[in-house]
């Protein structure tokens, strides 16, 4: 099928001009003035913006976590993404401790096969990486896995120690791949959580109050230092606070290849959501937690100045009934996660471009181009695997 888009204002991360766009078999083949080739469908885009589809580099579809499974699978999640203007997602295959990463990749291929409405790829979450299996990272790279995610949070579940982080980072550097870090000091946070529960502090708001921003900042600092020694680029996922951003800024100022993303929830929501009546605050339980509102200005500044490169969603929804309610008497048992893949583009456009915080070009960079460059799908976007 062919499509001809006429009279549009084309916006990329660097360009802004009037032109027509001709698409054949889902691939842009010609961009030019006054195109007149025949097409199966002609769209008059006069007075409209023509921009690349969004790339969301951080989603969790059909993901088991906290005694539940995220409410969107690869069918419903990618349909929602498409409706919101996102045409590529990068999800996460999760290695089971003690088992091969190849087995994990096969499992997530099965979850996605035949269900997706848009292009997709995978990062690999590493839950262990012993020396005898380190070769698996190169094998994954040969299959199109250009990035890995490691957790400093969730001891006993996804957490890996600093030795494993260093070992994986060294191998990723050798292979030319990227390490993504969930950077929070999960060991200390778990102790703070235990103290809160001993005092009978069980409401949803304590999910936030037991995860101070300094513990995020410490994790970011440590992740960057290990990456610096390992000689590998590091990408901090879902950065949520001014404290954590300062660590990225300091590292980049001294020439470290440190990159980071934030998410709409940290730009538009704040801690007050946890103060809602009854158990309503559970709807906003995610990790990192929502922060106090004064963090938002620093995040927008980081996006404007280039210290934050992308806006992802960390889309990982759980239903309020039956799933979030698993923690009705204990905030630590509330499945962590929230939706966002359908609303990301409109939220950032309205809160960023319309509000005068970012330009149209910056909008495209933050929601599409930067992630495509970071994860190996620029300038030509295709299914990653």
C-alpha positions in Angstrom: 0.0 0.0 0.0 1.2 3.5 -0.8 0.4 6.8 1.0 1.0 10.4 -0.2 0.9 13.1 2.5 0.6 16.5 0.9 1.2 20.0 2.1 2.5 19.2 5.5 4.9 21.0 7.8 7.6 18.5 8.4 9.3 18.6 11.8 12.3 16.5 12.7 14.8 16.9 15.5 16.8 19.3 13.4 14.5 20.4 10.5 11.3 22.5 10.0 10.0 22.8 6.3 7.1 22.4 4.0 7.0 19.3 1.8 5.1 16.2 0.7 5.9 12.6 1.9 5.5 9.5 -0.2 5.3 6.1 1.6 5.5 2.7 0.0 5.0 -0.5 1.9 5.3 1.3 5.2 8.6 2.9 4.3 9.2 6.6 3.4 10.7 6.6 0.0 10.4 10.2 -1.2 10.2 13.6 0.5 9.9 16.6 -1.8 7.9 19.5 -3.1 4.7 19.1 -5.1 4.9 15.3 -5.4 2.4 14.0 -7.9 2.9 10.2 -8.0 -0.2 8.0 -7.7 -0.9 6.6 -4.3 -3.5 4.3 -2.8 -4.3 6.9 -0.2 -3.8 10.7 -0.3 -3.8 12.8 2.9 -4.0 16.6 2.8 -1.9 17.7 5.8 -2.3 21.4 5.1 -2.1 23.3 8.4 -0.8 20.2 10.2 2.5 18.9 11.5 4.1 15.8 10.0 6.5 14.2 12.5 8.2 10.8 13.1 6.3 8.3 15.1 7.4 8.1 18.7 9.9 5.7 20.1 9.2 4.7 23.7 12.4 2.9 24.9 11.0 1.7 28.2 7.8 -0.4 28.5 6.9 -3.5 30.5 4.2 -5.5 28.7 3.0 -8.9 30.0 5.5 -8.6 32.9 5.3 -10.6 36.1 6.0 -8.5 39.1 5.0 -8.4 42.8 2.6 -11.4 42.6 0.8 -10.0 39.5 1.3 -9.6 35.8 1.1 -6.1 34.1 -2.3 -5.5 32.8 -1.3 -4.9 29.2 0.0 -7.6 26.9 1.7 -7.0 23.6 -1.6 -6.7 21.8 -3.4 -4.1 24.0 -0.2 -2.3 24.9 1.0 -1.7 21.3 -2.5 -0.7 20.2 -2.5 1.9 22.9 0.9 3.1 21.8 -0.2 3.4 18.2 -3.3 5.4 19.2 -1.0 7.8 21.1 1.4 8.3 18.2 4.2 5.9 19.3 5.2 3.5 16.5 8.1 1.7 18.2 8.6 0.4 21.7 11.5 -1.3 23.4 10.4 -3.7 26.0 12.3 -5.9 28.5 13.0 -9.6 28.4 13.8 -10.8 31.9 16.5 -13.4 32.7 15.4 -15.8 35.4 18.2 -16.1 38.0 20.4 -19.1 37.2 19.0 -19.6 33.7 20.2 -18.5 30.3 19.4 -15.1 28.8 18.7 -16.9 25.5 15.9 -18.7 27.2 14.5 -15.4 28.5 14.7 -13.9 25.0 12.8 -16.9 23.5 10.1 -16.5 26.2 9.5 -12.8 25.4 9.5 -13.5 21.7 6.6 -15.9 22.4 4.8 -13.3 24.4 5.0 -10.8 21.5 4.8 -12.9 18.4 1.8 -12.2 16.2 0.3 -9.7 18.7 2.0 -6.3 18.1 0.5 -3.4 16.2 3.8 -1.5 15.9 7.5 -2.2 15.7 9.2 -3.5 18.8 12.5 -4.7 20.2 13.9 -5.8 23.5 16.4 -4.9 26.1 17.6 -7.8 28.3 17.3 -7.6 32.1 20.2 -9.4 33.6 19.5 -10.9 37.1 22.9 -12.6 37.3 25.9 -12.9 35.0 28.5 -15.3 36.2 31.9 -15.4 34.4 31.1 -18.8 32.8 28.1 -17.3 31.0 29.4 -13.9 30.1 29.7 -15.0 26.5 25.9 -14.9 26.3 26.0 -11.1 26.1 27.9 -11.3 22.8 25.5 -13.9 21.6 22.6 -11.6 22.4 24.3 -8.7 20.6 24.5 -10.8 17.5 20.8 -11.3 17.7 20.0 -7.6 17.9 20.0 -7.0 21.7 22.0 -3.7 21.9 21.2 -2.9 25.5 20.9 -4.5 28.9 19.2 -3.4 32.1 20.5 -4.0 35.6 18.8 -3.2 38.9 20.3 -1.7 42.1 16.8 -2.1 43.6 14.5 -5.0 44.6 16.9 -7.2 46.6 16.0 -10.9 46.2 14.1 -10.3 43.0 15.9 -8.2 40.3 18.8 -6.7 42.4 22.4 -7.4 41.2 25.5 -6.6 43.2 28.2 -4.2 42.2 30.5 -7.0 41.0 27.9 -8.3 38.6 27.3 -4.7 37.4 31.0 -4.2 36.7 31.4 -7.5 35.0 28.4 -6.9 32.7 29.5 -3.3 32.0 33.0 -4.5 31.0 31.5 -7.0 28.5 29.0 -4.5 27.2 31.8 -2.0 26.6 33.8 -4.7 24.7 30.8 -5.5 22.5 29.8 -1.9 21.8 26.4 -2.2 23.6 24.8 -0.1 26.3 24.0 -0.7 29.9 20.7 0.7 31.3 20.6 1.2 35.1 17.7 1.3 37.5 19.7 3.3 40.0 18.4 3.4 43.5 20.1 2.0 46.6 17.7 -0.9 47.1 19.6 -2.4 50.1 19.1 0.8 52.2 15.6 1.4 50.9 14.6 -2.1 52.1 15.8 -1.3 55.6 13.8 2.0 55.6 10.7 0.0 54.5 11.2 -2.5 57.3 11.4 0.3 59.8 8.2 1.9 58.5 6.2 -1.4 58.6 7.4 -2.1 62.2 5.8 1.3 63.1 2.5 0.3 61.5 3.0 2.8 58.6 1.3 0.9 55.9 -0.6 3.4 53.7 0.4 4.0 50.0 2.2 7.3 50.7 4.9 5.4 52.6 6.0 3.9 49.3 7.3 7.4 48.5 8.4 8.4 52.0 10.6 5.3 52.3 12.4 6.0 48.9 14.2 9.3 49.5 15.7 11.1 46.5 19.2 10.8 48.1 19.0 7.0 47.6 18.3 7.6 43.9 21.1 10.1 43.7 23.5 7.6 45.4 22.6 4.9 43.0 23.0 7.2 40.0 26.4 8.3 41.3 27.6 4.7 41.9 26.3 3.4 38.6 28.1 6.2 36.7 31.4 5.6 38.6 31.3 1.9 37.9 30.6 2.6 34.2 33.4 5.1 34.1 35.9 2.6 35.3 34.4 -0.2 33.1 34.6 2.2 30.1 31.1 1.8 28.9 28.2 4.3 28.2 25.6 4.2 30.9 21.9 5.1 30.5 20.0 5.9 33.6 16.3 4.9 33.3 13.3 6.8 34.7 15.3 9.5 36.5 12.9 11.3 38.8 14.6 13.8 41.0 16.8 16.9 41.0 19.3 15.1 43.3 19.7 12.3 40.8 19.9 14.7 37.8 22.7 16.6 39.5 24.9 13.5 39.5 24.3 13.1 35.7 25.2 16.7 35.1 28.4 16.5 37.1 29.4 13.4 35.3 28.7 14.8 31.8 30.6 18.0 32.7 33.7 15.9 33.3 33.2 14.1 30.0 31.6 10.8 31.1 29.3 9.1 28.6 26.3 9.2 31.0 22.8 9.5 29.6 19.4 9.5 31.2 15.7 9.5 30.5 12.7 10.8 32.5 9.0 10.0 32.3 5.8 12.1 32.0 4.7 11.0 35.5 7.7 12.8 37.0 7.1 15.9 34.9 3.4 16.3 35.6 2.5 14.4 38.8 3.9 14.8 42.3 3.9 13.4 45.9 0.4 14.9 46.6 -1.2 12.0 44.6 -0.3 9.7 47.5 -2.3 11.8 49.9 -5.6 10.9 48.2 -8.3 9.6 50.5 -8.4 6.0 51.4 -6.4 3.6 49.2 -6.5 5.8 46.1 -2.8 6.7 46.4 -2.0 3.1 45.4 -2.8 4.0 41.8 0.4 6.1 41.8 2.7 3.5 43.3 5.6 3.2 40.9 9.4 3.1 41.2 11.0 5.5 41.5 8.1 7.1 43.4 6.5 10.4 42.6 8.6 13.3 44.1 7.8 16.7 45.5 6.7 19.2 42.9 9.9 21.3 43.1 11.8 18.5 41.3 9.9 19.2 38.1 11.5 22.4 37.2 15.0 20.8 37.4 13.8 17.9 35.1 12.4 20.3 32.5 15.7 22.2 32.7 17.6 19.0 32.2 15.5 18.2 29.1 16.1 21.7 27.7 19.9 21.7 28.3 20.4 18.1 27.0 21.4 16.5 30.3 18.3 14.3 30.0 18.1 12.8 26.5 14.7 11.1 26.3 11.2 10.9 27.7 10.0 7.3 28.0 7.0 5.9 30.0 8.1 2.9 32.0 4.6 1.7 31.0 3.8 -1.1 33.5 0.1 -0.9 34.5 -1.7 -2.9 37.2 -5.4 -2.9 37.8 -6.5 -1.1 40.9 -8.9 -3.9 41.8 -7.3 -7.3 42.7 -3.8 -6.2 41.6 -3.0 -3.0 43.4 -5.2 -4.2 46.3 -2.7 -6.9 47.0 -1.0 -4.2 49.2 -4.1 -2.8 50.9 -2.6 -3.5 54.3 1.0 -3.2 53.4 2.3 -0.6 50.9 5.4 -2.8 50.1 3.1 -5.4 48.5 1.5 -3.0 46.0 2.7 -3.9 42.5 4.9 -1.1 41.3 3.8 0.4 38.0 1.5 2.7 36.1 0.3 3.3 32.5 1.5 5.9 30.1 2.3 4.6 26.6 -0.9 6.0 25.0 -0.6 9.5 26.6 3.2 10.2 26.4 3.2 12.1 23.1 0.2 14.3 23.8 1.3 15.1 27.4 4.8 16.1 26.3 3.4 18.2 23.4 1.0 20.0 25.6 3.1 20.4 28.7 6.3 21.0 26.7 5.7 22.6 23.3 2.3 24.4 24.0 3.6 25.5 27.5 6.7 27.0 25.9 9.2 24.8 27.7 10.6 23.1 24.5 10.6 23.6 20.8 8.9 21.4 18.2 12.4 20.1 17.2 13.2 19.3 20.8 9.9 17.5 21.1 10.8 15.1 18.3 14.3 14.6 19.7 13.0 13.7 23.2 10.1 11.5 22.1 11.7 9.7 19.1 15.1 10.6 17.7 17.4 10.4 20.8 16.1 7.0 21.8 16.5 5.8 18.2 20.1 6.9 18.2 20.9 5.5 21.6 19.5 2.0 20.9 20.6 1.5 17.3 17.5 2.2 15.2 18.6 5.5 13.6 18.3 6.7 10.9 16.3 3.8 9.5 13.7 2.4 11.9 12.9 -1.3 11.4 11.8 -4.1 13.8 14.8 -4.5 16.1 14.8 -8.2 16.0 
